[in-house]
Amino acid sequence: MANKLNVLLLGSGGREHALAWKIAQSPWLEKLYIAPGNPGTMQHGENVNINPLSFEAVKAFCIDKSINLLVVGPEEPLVKGIHDSFATDERVNHIIVIGPQQQGAMLEGSKDFAKAFMARHGIPTAHYQTFTNGTFEQAKQFLRTLKPPYVLKADGLAAGKGVVIVNSYDEASTTLAEFFGGKFGDASRKVVIEEFLSGIELSVFVLTDGNSYLILPEAKDYKRVGIGDTGPNTGGMGTISPVPFATSNFLNKVEEQIVKPTIHGLKSDGIPYCGFIFIGLMNVNGNPYVIEYNVRMGDPETEVVMPRIKTDLLEMLEACGNGKLDKVKLEISQQTASTVVIVSGGYPGTYEKYKDIRIDTAVPQGAILFHSGTALRDGKPITSGGRVFACTGRGNSINEALNCSYSLVNCIYFDAMYYRNDIGKDLLNYF
């Protein structure tokens, strides 16, 4: 890298705080801006009050501040075409954009597109069919060919809530009618019905320039709100990396059967891709199956993945944007990282906002506090979302990392705060 870089990072959650934390460590960084950011990202750069979906405002800011590299945190700007908007505007088309163009973003933007892509390129995934309101009767017939439980997925973006698993045919038919009736708006005009895969979930993260790729640390996410994996799904209550059951043999299968065919498939379909691919996997008797693709990093997974990457992230991103990812040597820490998410009481249902937060100054060694749903009032932190903090701990074992995470949890106080006290406990049996 010849010159230092001005970077704009889009987004406001725990994922963006973790990315900002990592980017800010680079000696190649000139200035980091985060739009809109949160009180945590302010520790690493300058927050700017711009909506990531206001593409013209984002472009104007990039011109004004001589931005060299744009990192798109959330999926919505990618699915709506922010990369294309930059690529076709000669004022900003020299800026590296990390995140795929709209066509590549369809891997997350449309479940049907993603499933058809996997089928076309021989990537292992659950058997499926896609239906619309006009093919409701055929959909019900297809359900009869499957064994319960049934998996129904809204085709489009539904803020992580568009997947429903039900245990009876009648419930599946009712849910299907709700989907077609507009439960998720346009996102559920089309519905993917697929067979249920039984196994253990984990996520693998890839950074690719469309030719070369780097496989980042894997992670296991805890989606359900209640202890013992009970209750409704959330955006994620905690996560662990590395994952003990992701052996080198299993991860080799992931690379050969999923990562390579995915990169090759994008290339052969003529889809350019520069950015992250988040592959949600199911380990079924030692074999990997793709549940879903996302076209950005996960949250709260980023909060354990970034602390395990030793290589300069900014260097990786710049190389990715210039098609030189094959020149980067990725170094990963052998330590375990764990994250416990603190949420507002009532989440993922209704919850109150704007509660005063008190944070003890004595943060445990090795712990990192990532802000997710916080704001400032008179210069002091208050809650502003469902997921409020991601408490990341590091250690030489899962137990050590979790002790560090929970020590950090115990430094935070606000009214009606809630967290799961069993994150990672299921993985202790693997040793």
HELIX and SHEET records of a PDB file:
HELIX    1   1 GLY A   14  ILE A   23  1                                  10    
HELIX    2   2 THR A   41  GLN A   43  5                                   3    
HELIX    3   3 PHE A   55  ASP A   64  1                                  10    
HELIX    4   4 GLU A   76  VAL A   79  1                                   4    
HELIX    5   5 ILE A   82  ALA A   87  1                                   6    
HELIX    6   6 GLN A  102  GLY A  109  1                                   8    
HELIX    7   7 LYS A  111  ARG A  120  1                                  10    
HELIX    8   8 ASN A  133  THR A  135  5                                   3    
HELIX    9   9 PHE A  136  THR A  145  1                                  10    
HELIX   10  10 TYR A  169  PHE A  180  1                                  12    
HELIX   11  11 GLY A  185  SER A  188  5                                   4    
HELIX   12  12 SER A  248  VAL A  254  1                                   7    
HELIX   13  13 GLU A  255  VAL A  259  3                                   5    
HELIX   14  14 LYS A  260  SER A  268  1                                   9    
HELIX   15  15 THR A  302  ARG A  308  1                                   7    
HELIX   16  16 LEU A  313  GLY A  321  1                                   9    
HELIX   17  17 LEU A  325  LYS A  327  5                                   3    
HELIX   18  18 ILE A  398  VAL A  409  1                                  12    
HELIX   19  19 LYS A  425  TYR A  430  5                                   6    
SHEET    1   A 5 GLU A  46  ASN A  47  0                                        
SHEET    2   A 5 LEU A  29  PRO A  36  1                                        
SHEET    3   A 5 LEU A   5  GLY A  11  1                                        
SHEET    4   A 5 LEU A  69  VAL A  72  1                                        
SHEET    5   A 5 ILE A  96  ILE A  98  1                                        
SHEET    1   B 4 TYR A 128  THR A 132  0                                        
SHEET    2   B 4 LYS A 190  GLU A 195 -1                                        
SHEET    3   B 4 TYR A 150  ALA A 154 -1                                        
SHEET    4   B 4 VAL A 163  VAL A 166 -1                                        
SHEET    1   C 4 TYR A 213  ILE A 215  0                                        
SHEET    2   C 4 ILE A 200  THR A 208 -1                                        
SHEET    3   C 4 GLY A 275  VAL A 284 -1                                        
SHEET    4   C 4 ASN A 287  ASN A 294 -1                                        
SHEET    1   D 5 LYS A 220  GLY A 226  0                                        
SHEET    2   D 5 THR A 230  SER A 241 -1                                        
SHEET    3   D 5 THR A 336  SER A 344 -1                                        
SHEET    4   D 5 ARG A 387  GLY A 395 -1                                        
SHEET    5   D 5 ILE A 368  HIS A 371 -1                                        
SHEET    1   E 4 LYS A 220  GLY A 226  0                                        
SHEET    2   E 4 THR A 230  SER A 241 -1                                        
SHEET    3   E 4 THR A 336  SER A 344 -1                                        
SHEET    4   E 4 MET A 417  TYR A 418 -1                                        
SHEET    1   F 2 ARG A 358  ILE A 359  0                                        
SHEET    2   F 2 ILE A 412  TYR A 413 -1                                        
SHEET    1   G 2 THR A 374  ARG A 377  0                                        
SHEET    2   G 2 LYS A 380  THR A 383 -1                                        
END                                                                             
